[in-house]
């Protein structure tokens, strides 16, 4: 194998040493990791707002399938 796993371990250890101290600098960690300014909570609210819209297109197929099954049962 390559050195990818070893390098990842070194990076992890370096971050632990750098940021896991009594005076942890979370803003600096965000900058190093390239995290955007939005928080996870804000993103979660947006996802909940549009969650139903993602499946609206498929609800028509579900209704059609149920009707087809009822037709098959009644024709027997």
C-alpha positions as CSV (number, residue, x, y, z in Angstrom):
1,X,0.0,0.0,0.0
2,X,1.0,3.6,-0.4
3,X,1.7,6.1,2.3
4,X,-1.9,7.5,2.3
5,X,-2.9,5.8,5.5
6,X,0.3,6.8,7.4
7,X,-0.1,10.4,6.2
8,X,-3.7,10.5,7.3
9,X,-2.7,9.2,10.7
10,X,0.1,11.9,11.0
11,X,-2.4,14.6,10.0
12,X,-4.9,13.4,12.6
13,X,-2.2,13.4,15.3
14,X,-1.0,16.8,14.3
15,X,-4.5,18.2,14.5
16,X,-5.0,16.7,17.9
17,X,-1.8,18.2,19.2
18,X,-2.6,21.6,17.6
19,X,-6.2,22.0,18.6
20,X,-6.9,19.8,21.6
21,X,-5.5,22.0,24.3
22,X,-7.3,23.9,27.1
23,X,-7.4,27.0,24.8
24,X,-8.8,25.3,21.7
25,X,-9.1,27.7,18.7
26,X,-12.2,26.5,16.9
27,X,-12.2,29.3,14.4
28,X,-8.7,28.5,13.3
29,X,-9.7,24.8,13.0
30,X,-12.6,25.8,10.7
31,X,-10.3,27.8,8.5
32,X,-7.8,25.0,8.3
33,X,-10.5,22.5,7.4
34,X,-12.2,24.9,4.9
35,X,-15.6,24.8,6.6
36,X,-18.0,27.5,5.4
37,X,-19.5,30.1,7.8
38,X,-23.0,28.4,8.0
39,X,-23.7,26.2,10.9
40,X,-25.1,22.7,10.9
41,X,-28.3,23.8,12.6
42,X,-29.1,26.3,9.8
43,X,-28.5,23.7,7.2
44,X,-30.8,21.2,9.0
45,X,-33.6,23.7,9.0
46,X,-33.3,24.2,5.2
47,X,-33.3,20.5,4.6
48,X,-36.5,20.1,6.7
49,X,-38.2,22.9,4.7
50,X,-37.7,21.2,1.4
51,X,-37.8,17.5,2.5
52,X,-41.4,16.9,1.3
53,X,-40.8,18.6,-2.1
54,X,-38.2,16.0,-3.0
55,X,-40.8,13.2,-2.9
56,X,-43.8,15.0,-4.3
57,X,-43.0,13.9,-7.9
58,X,-43.0,10.2,-6.8
59,X,-46.3,10.3,-4.9
60,X,-48.3,10.0,-8.1
61,X,-46.5,6.8,-8.9
62,X,-47.3,5.4,-5.5
63,X,-51.0,6.1,-5.9
64,X,-51.1,4.5,-9.4
65,X,-49.4,1.4,-8.1
66,X,-52.0,0.9,-5.3
67,X,-54.9,1.4,-7.8
68,X,-53.3,-1.2,-10.1
69,X,-53.1,-3.8,-7.3
70,X,-56.7,-3.2,-6.4
71,X,-57.8,-3.7,-10.0
72,X,-55.8,-7.0,-10.2
73,X,-57.4,-8.2,-7.0
74,X,-61.0,-7.4,-8.1
75,X,-60.5,-9.1,-11.5
76,X,-59.7,-12.4,-9.9
